[in-house]
């Protein structure tokens, strides 16, 4: 058991705290020749005042709103066309992970020439040559959850064939990301709950299936998990609690800024199955993870026994923990913040299980690459 070789690269200028938008001018974050497209979602930023605040600091040539949760390839194609027509060279994403992921995809899609289908960026992954993005990306975060503000990853759905696939490319690291916790205080509870779960599961997936030794990262991951649990009820019960909210925001950033992957490996099983639940059942990302994570933990209980015991003791404070105790504590915490942990609680049936499981034939997921057709089917029946 030893630490893996690694290279850590993260060029994002991360700007945190109340009034951080002022740093756009102070730090000269927008080039003089910038032709800006501002991207956002369904319009909540126009109701909570964020839209007006952002426009005090940037002057977009064009705006593209209406990006949906679990952003779609179909919507992004429209944005790519508009961006090309307007010769956009700077994209400013105002929103959460969905908006940021879509904006990264738009930046890559603007340069796509290698096939007739830009979704090949996701479909063919590292096997496909992708032109690097030329447009720079800035982020004004409004939903803490995904860590997209400080990484080069994204996930895009294609509704036509019920696909939800990831991509990554170093050219779409944001140039800068601004996180003002005040911009998150109007979020409804369900979005906060989903963000808490998503960030917590990012930590789990870089932790429980891992037997490569990096004690620094291990301790950091445990600390982030404890912090998320510790702040969860405070930030749900009082949205105006600035210290609780900025703590949660930063925990979500660190959970997937790639630093917790240094010298270790990524599991990703709960996310892989969760993406399919979103595609076939329409559940939000965090909602799926509250269901799939305990199931994947149970599925790999024997293989991950040592780390589950350690998690129980170091994260949940369970004396003489067992793997089962750590899994039960995780599910209990999900429930304590109002999450459903079974697919049946959403009134969903089993009719899609076979189709979902077939997606893992020849493409197994998880740290042990054992979530194949049979493994996925076992997990789906367990989480029902």
N, C-alpha and C positions, 0 to 999 in steps of 0.2 A: 504494500500500500504506500504509494508515493504521490507527490504533487506532480501533475502533468506540466509539461512545458507550455508556456502561453505568451501571447502578445496582447497587451491591453492598449487599446487606442480609443480615445473619446475626445473629439475636438469641440464639443458643444460648450459654448459660453452660457453657464447657468446663472440666472439672476433671480434672487429670491426676496420676497417680502413686500409689505405694504408700500404702494406708490412706486413699484418697480418699473412701470411704463416710462417714467421719467428718464430711465437709463437709456432709452432709445436715442435721445438727443445727447445726453451726457457722454455716452460711449460711442457715439457716431455709428450706430448699428445698421443704418440704412445707407447704402452707397448713393451718391448724387445721381448716378445714371439708372437707378432702380426703376423698373417698370413692374409695379406690384399688382398681383392678384391676391385679394383677401378671400380666404375660404372659411366657411362656418356651416353650422347645421340647420336645425329647423326654425331658428329665429329667437330662441330664448335669450340670446345676447342682446337683442333689441328691446327686450322687456326688462332686463335687470340692469341696464345702463352700461354694460361692458362695451357694446358696440360704439356708443358715443365716446367713451373714454379712449378706445383704441384709435378712433379716427382723429383724435386730437394729436396723435403722434405719427401716424402714417397716412399717406395719400395714395390709395390704390387707384389704378387706372380702371380696374374692373373688379367686381365682387362676384363670388360664386357661392350661393347659399343652397340649403336643401340637402346637404350631405347627410345621409341617414345613419343611425346606429348600425354597426356591422356594415361598413360602407360597401357599396356595390360597384363592380366593374362598369356596369351600365351607366351609372351616374358619373363616374370618373371620366369616361370617354367623352361625355359632353363638356366637362371642364377642360380636358386636354385640348379639344378643338378650339374652345374660346381662348385658352392660354396661347396657343400657337398663332391664332389670328391677331392677337394683341401684342405679340412678341414679348411675352412676359419673361422676365429674368429674375424675379424675386417673388416667392410665395410666402404669405403670412397666414398661418393656420391659427384660427381663434376657436378653441374648443378643447375637447378631450381626445382620447386615443383614436376614436373613429375619424375625426377630422384630420388629425395629424397623419394617420396612416394613409388616408385618401390623398392628402397633399403630397406625401412622399411618392405615392403611386403616380400621381399626376406629373410630378417632376420627371420621373423615369419614363412615363408614357410619352412625354413631349419629345423624347429622343429616340423612341422605339422605331427601328428600321429593319430589324432582323427577321420579321415574319409579318403576316397579315393580322396577327392576333396579339395585341399587347398583353393579354392575360398569360401569355407564355412566360412573362416575368415571374408569375407565380407557379404556373403549371410545370415548368421545366427546371425551376430552381437553379442550383449551381451548375447544372449541365448546359445551361443556355447562356449564350453571350449577350450581355446586357450593356447597352451604351450607358455610360455614367450620366447622371443628371447634371445639367448645366445651370439650371435655375437654383438659386440659393433658397433656403427655407428658414423662416423665423417662426417662433411659436409663442402664442399667448395662451397659457393653459387655463382651462376653466373647470376641468373635471380630473381630480387625482385618481389614478387607477393603473394605467397601463405602462407607465414609464417611457412612453413613446417620445416624450420631450427630450430624452437624452440617449436614444439609441437609433440604430439604422434599420430597424425591423418594421414590418407592417403586416397586416392581414386584410385581404380583400375577398369579398364574396362575389360569385357570379350566379345570379338567380336562375338563369336559363337552365343550368344543369346542377343546381343545388351544390355548388362547390364553395368552400371557404378555406383559402390557402394562404400560407405566409410567404413573404419574400424578405430578402435582406440585401443591402447594397451600401457600401460605405459612402457613396456619393450623396446619400439622402440623410446623413446626420444633419440635424438642424444646425445652422450657423450660431444661433442663439435661441434660448428659451427663457421666457419670463413667467415666473410663478408668483402671482399675488394671491394669497389665500382669500382675500376679500372677494375675489371674483368667483369663489366657489361656495360662498355662504348662502346663496339663494337656491342651491341644488335641493331637489326633493330627496327624502330619506332613501328611496329605492336606489337612486344613483350613488349615494354615499355607501350604502350597504354593498352594492355591487363592486364599488371601488375597493372597499376594505377586503372583500373576498379575493378579488383579482390580484391585488398586491401581495396578499398573504400567500396565495397559491404560487405566485412567481417565486417566492422564497422557498416554499416546499419543494418545488420541482428542481431547484438548484441544490437540494440538500438531501432528501431522504434516500434517493437511489444512488448516492455517490459514495464511492469508497476510495477515491483519490484524496490524498491527505493534504489539505491546506488549512491548518488550524486557525489562521487569521481570518480567512473567508468564512469558515465554519462558525466562529464566534460572532462575526459580523452578521451573518444570516440569522442566527439565533436571536441576536439583539434586535434586529429589524422586526422579526416575528413577534417578540415580546412587546415591542413598542406598538405595533399595529393592534394587538389584542388590548393593551393597556389604554390606548387612546380611543378605541372604537366606540364605547358607550358615551364617553364625554362628547365626542364630535357629532354623534347622532342626537344626543339629548339637548345640546346647545350649539346651534350652528354658528353663533356669534363668538364662541370661545376661540379667540385668535390663536392662542398657544396650542390648543388641541388640534386645530385645523392645519396650522403650518407644520406641526409635527407629523400629522398624517400625510400631508402633501409630500414632505421630504422622504418619509418612509416609502411611499409609493414610487418616488423617483429612484431611490437607491435599490429598491427591489428588482428593477430591471434596467439599470444603467450599464449592465454588463460587468460591473466590478465583482459581483458575487459569483461569476463564472470563472474567475482567474484560477487556473490550475485544477479545475474540476470539470464535470460533465453535466449536461442538461437532461432532465427526464422528459418532460413535455407530454406525458401520457394523458393527464387530466385535460389539458388544453386540446389535444388532438381529438379526443372523444367529445369534449365540450363543443368544439367547432361544428361537429356533425349534429349535435342536438339543436344548435342554433339554426343550421341549414334546414333541418327537417321538421322542427317543432316551433321555431320562431322565438325561442327564449333568448333573453339578453345574455351577454357573455358571462357576467358574474353569476347570474342565476344558474347557468349550466355548470360552472365550476363548483358551486356549493353542492351539486349533485354528484358530479363525476369524481371529485377529489377523494372523498371517503371511499368510493368504490375502487379507485385505482390503488389507494393505500391498502385496502383489504386484499386486493388481487395480488399485490407484491409483498404481502405481510411477512412471509418467510424470508424472501430474498433481502428485504430491507429491515429485518428485525433489529439489527444493531443500531441503525440510525433512528428508527422509530422509538426505541427505548431512550436513546439520547435526547430526542426531541421531547418526549414526554417529561423527562427530568429537567432539561435546560430551558424549555420554552413554557411548559405548563406547570412546572414545579411539582410534578408527581414523584413522590419518594418511591424508589424501587419500581419504577414504571415497567410496563409490559408494552409490546407493540399494540395490543388491543386497547390499552388505556390511552395511548397517544391518539389513536384513530377516534376513539369515543370522545376524547376531549376536543379534538378538531371539529367533529360534527356538532358537539354540544355548543361550541362557540358560534358556529354558523347559525344555529337555531336561536341563540341568545340575542343575535343582532337582527333577527327577523327573517332569516333565509329558509327556504324550503330545501330539504335535502333528499327528496325522493321525486322521481319523475311522475309518479302517480298523484302526488300532491298538486300537480299542475293540471290534472285531468287528462293527461296524455295516455295513449295506448301503446301497445307493443308492435303495431303493424309495420313500423319502419325499421325494426331491429335488424332484420335480415339484410335489408338494403344498406344500412349503415355499416354493419359488420363486414360486408363484402368490400367496402372501401379500404379495409386494412389487409386484404389479401395481397401478398407480395410487397406490402408497404407497412411493415409492423412499426408500432410506436413504442415509446417508453425507453427508459435507460437501459433496460435489459432486452429491448427489441422483441418482447413477448406479447405485446398487444396486437395480435394478428386477428384473423377472422374469428377463431374460436375464443381467443382471449377477450376480444371486444364484446362478443355475444355474452360471455360469462359476466363481464362487467355490467352490461346493459340490463341483464336480468337481475343482477344483484342490486342495482340502484333504483329499480322500479318500485 
